[in-house]
Amino acid sequence: MKLCITSQGPELSSPVDPRFGRASWFIIYETETGAFEALDNARNLNAASGAGVQAAATVADKGCDWVISGHIGPKALAVLQAGGVKVAVGAEGSVEAAAAAFKDGRLGEATEADVAPRW
């Protein structure tokens, strides 16, 4: 399974970024192998508007099954759901800890946004 975890840095030891669309990095993590790829999200981090929608399109294009983040806004959630990507919120600690929490079933699927647009 392919996870996208929002991150403040490019490593598994980096802290989870609580934001989705304006996260500093996305860590694309393969649960079966532990392999990961770090995607710099500077383009969306500094966007005047539409950061969540653009970030969601990027994640969907990468073939991710899940997004794991601290929070998610309504527009990004809608784009992700339309692309068949499930979302879990409430992640904290390191990226590696968030992946472990997800694998252990401690992060469930979000069915609605937990922050307002442009948060």
C-alpha positions as CSV (number, residue, x, y, z in Angstrom):
1,M,0.0,0.0,0.0
2,K,1.3,3.5,-0.8
3,L,0.9,6.2,1.8
4,C,1.5,9.9,1.5
5,I,2.4,11.4,4.8
6,T,2.7,15.2,5.2
7,S,6.1,16.1,6.6
8,Q,8.2,19.1,7.7
9,G,11.3,17.5,6.2
10,P,12.5,14.9,3.7
11,E,13.2,12.0,6.1
12,L,11.2,9.4,8.0
13,S,12.4,11.0,11.2
14,S,11.0,14.4,10.2
15,P,8.0,15.7,12.1
16,V,4.5,15.3,10.6
17,D,3.4,18.5,9.1
18,P,-0.1,19.3,10.5
19,R,-1.2,20.9,7.2
20,F,-1.9,19.0,4.0
21,G,-1.9,21.5,1.1
22,R,0.8,23.7,2.6
23,A,2.9,20.9,4.0
24,S,6.6,21.4,3.4
25,W,7.1,17.8,2.1
26,F,5.2,14.7,1.2
27,I,6.8,11.4,2.1
28,I,5.5,8.7,-0.3
29,Y,5.9,5.5,1.8
30,E,5.5,1.9,0.6
31,T,4.1,-0.1,3.6
32,E,5.3,-3.5,2.2
33,T,8.9,-2.6,1.6
34,G,9.5,0.5,3.8
35,A,10.9,2.3,0.8
36,F,10.1,6.0,0.6
37,E,10.4,9.1,-1.7
38,A,10.4,12.7,-0.5
39,L,8.5,15.2,-2.6
40,D,9.2,18.9,-2.0
41,N,5.9,20.8,-1.9
42,A,7.4,24.3,-2.1
43,R,5.2,25.1,-5.2
44,N,2.0,24.6,-3.2
45,L,3.4,25.8,0.1
46,N,3.8,29.3,-1.4
47,A,0.7,29.3,-3.6
48,A,-1.6,32.3,-3.3
49,S,-4.6,29.9,-3.5
50,G,-5.6,26.4,-4.4
51,A,-2.7,24.8,-2.5
52,G,-4.9,21.9,-1.2
53,V,-6.4,21.1,-4.6
54,Q,-3.1,21.2,-6.3
55,A,-1.4,19.1,-3.7
56,A,-4.3,16.6,-3.8
57,A,-3.9,16.2,-7.6
58,T,-0.2,15.6,-7.1
59,V,-0.8,12.9,-4.5
60,A,-3.5,11.2,-6.7
61,D,-1.1,11.3,-9.7
62,K,1.5,9.5,-7.6
63,G,-0.9,6.6,-7.1
64,C,-1.2,6.9,-3.3
65,D,-3.9,4.9,-1.6
66,W,-3.9,7.0,1.6
67,V,-3.0,10.5,2.8
68,I,-2.0,10.8,6.4
69,S,-1.8,14.3,7.9
70,G,-2.6,16.3,10.9
71,H,-5.5,18.0,9.3
72,I,-7.4,18.2,5.9
73,G,-9.6,20.9,4.4
74,P,-12.8,20.4,2.5
75,K,-11.6,21.1,-1.1
76,A,-8.5,18.9,-0.8
77,L,-10.6,16.1,0.8
78,A,-13.1,16.3,-2.1
79,V,-10.3,16.0,-4.7
80,L,-8.6,13.2,-2.9
81,Q,-11.9,11.2,-2.5
82,A,-12.7,11.8,-6.2
83,G,-9.3,10.3,-7.0
84,G,-9.9,7.3,-4.9
85,V,-7.5,8.3,-2.2
86,K,-8.5,7.8,1.4
87,V,-7.5,10.2,4.2
88,A,-6.5,9.8,7.8
89,V,-6.1,12.8,10.1
90,G,-4.7,13.3,13.6
91,A,-1.2,12.2,12.8
92,E,1.6,13.6,15.0
93,G,5.1,12.8,15.9
94,S,7.6,11.6,13.2
95,V,6.6,10.4,9.8
96,E,7.8,7.0,10.8
97,A,5.6,7.1,13.9
98,A,2.6,8.2,11.9
99,A,3.1,5.3,9.5
100,A,3.3,2.9,12.4
101,A,0.1,4.4,13.9
102,F,-1.7,3.9,10.6
103,K,-0.5,0.3,10.3
104,D,-1.6,-0.4,13.8
105,G,-5.1,0.9,13.1
106,R,-4.8,4.0,15.3
107,L,-5.6,6.4,12.5
108,G,-9.0,5.9,10.9
109,E,-10.5,7.2,7.7
110,A,-11.7,10.8,7.8
111,T,-15.1,11.3,6.2
112,E,-15.2,15.0,6.5
113,A,-12.7,17.9,6.7
114,D,-11.5,18.9,10.1
115,V,-10.4,22.5,9.2
116,A,-11.9,25.3,7.2
117,P,-10.6,26.1,3.6
118,R,-7.4,28.1,3.5
119,W,-6.4,27.0,7.0
